[in-house]
Amino acid sequence: MILIIDGYNLLHASGVFGRERGPRGFEQSRLKLLDTLVDLLGEDAARTIVVFDAANAPDGLPGRYTHGGIRVWFAREYPDADSLIEELIVDDNSPTSMTVVSSDRRLQAAARRRRAEAVDSDAWLSEMRAKRRHAAERADAKPAEPSAHDVEAWKKYFGF
């Protein structure tokens, strides 16, 4: 399974914005989003590509890099991130195992044409956060104390 995320689209849905404006603010916001994704995705981070627009990218920003296992791509050679994401959808040999996260109707339509799953950014983020909370709650839960009947049954079983 591959997960392709429309970076700035999810960034807007997440409400993760740095205080500083301009290129430095976008960089802070991207990093916070990527850190959040690494936390939410766990092992699935390695099967994830986050694509950002690069029209106003600062000089020296790499075209591609890895952040916590997530592949981060900037659409430097494309008019926008959507164009690069559409190319990834079209070029994939197994699109039925692909999920595209974007609220952009153009990308959702492109994904569905190839029988890939298309998920709205808000819905995907809410679901991932809920899964994360549920997993944390399960990890914090203590196992139930055995009843007196259970204790007696185990004693008998082990010959005590």
N, C-alpha and C positions, 0 to 999 in steps of 0.2 A: 504494500500500500504506500502510495506517495501522497503527501499533503502539500498543496501549493496555496500559499497565503498572499493575498493582495495587501502588502505591508501598510501603506498609508491608510487604506480603507479600514483595516483592523485597528490601526493606531487611533483613528477618529472614533471608532466604536468603543474602544477601551477607555477613552478619557485620560490616557497617559500622555501628558504633555509637560515638558520641562518649563521652568519659569522663564528661562532666557529665550528671547525671540531671535529669529534669523537662523543661519546655518548651524550655529552651536546649539541652539535650542532644539532643532530637529535632530541633531546627533544625540543629544541627551534623551530625547523622547524615543528615538529608535532603539537605543541601548536598553532603556527601561522596558520597552515592549519586548525586545528579544530576551531579556532576563526573565520576564514574566512567562514567555512562551517556553523557555527551557524548563522552568519550574512546572508548568502545566503539562507539558508533553512527556517529560521523563525520557524513557528509551525511544519514544517515537520522534524525538528531536532529530535523530539521524536520518529520518525519512521525510524531512520537511525542507521545503524551499520557500523562503520569504522574499518576495520581489517588491522593490521600491522604485518609484520614479527617480530619474536622475537628471532631469532637465536643469535644475538649479543646484546640483550637487557641488559641494566645495572642492576645490582643487586638491589633489592628493588622495581623494577617497578611492579605495580600490573598487574595481568593477564587481568583484566577487570575493567573499571570504567566508569563514566558518565561525559561528558564535555558539559555543556550547553544543556543538554537533549539528546545529541548524545551518543549512546553506543559505547565505544571504547574497542576493543578486541585485544589482542596480541596472536598470534598463538604459544603459548608456547609448547603445546603438539603435534604440527604438524611440518612437515618438512619446511613448508612455509605458508604464508598467503593464497596463492591460494588453498591449500588443505583444509583449514578451510572454505573458501568461497564456495568451491565446496560442502562441507558437508552441509553448510547452504542451498544451492540451492536444493540439493537432499532431505533434511529433511523437507523442507517447505511444508505445507499442501495446500497452495494456491499460487503456483509459478507464475501464470498468473498475479498476482497483485504485483510482485516483479520486481525491477529494479536493475541491477548489473552494477556498474560503474567501468570499467577497460579496458585498452587497450590490455590486455593479451588475445590472441586468444583462449587459453585453457578455460578461464573463460567465454568468450563470447559464445563459443560452448556449454559449460555446461548449461548456462542460456537458450540458444535457444532450447536445447533438452527438457527442462522442460517448454517451452513456456513462459519463463520470458523475460523481455526486457533487452537487453544488449546494453550498450552505451559506446562508446569510451571516455576515461577520458578527452581528449582535447575538444571534441565536447560537452560533458556534462557541463564542466566548462565554456566554452564560452557561452552556452545557459543560464546557471544560472546567469552569470555576466550580460548578456544582459537583462534578465528579471529583475534583481535587478536595473539596470540603468533605464529601462523603468518605473518601479514602482516609483523610486525616481523622475523622470521627471514628472510623473503624479501628484505626491504629491506636487511638487513645482509649478505646473501650477496653475495660478489664473483663476477662472471662468470668462468667457467673460462678459463684461459689457452689460447690456440689452440695446437694441436699444430704440430710442424715441418711436417707434411704440409699443414695448413691454411694456414700462412704461405706456403709455396711455391705453393700453388694460388692464393692471392690475389695474390701477386707476378706470377705468370704472367697472371692475369686482367687486372691493371692495367698490364701491360707493363713491369714492373721487372726 
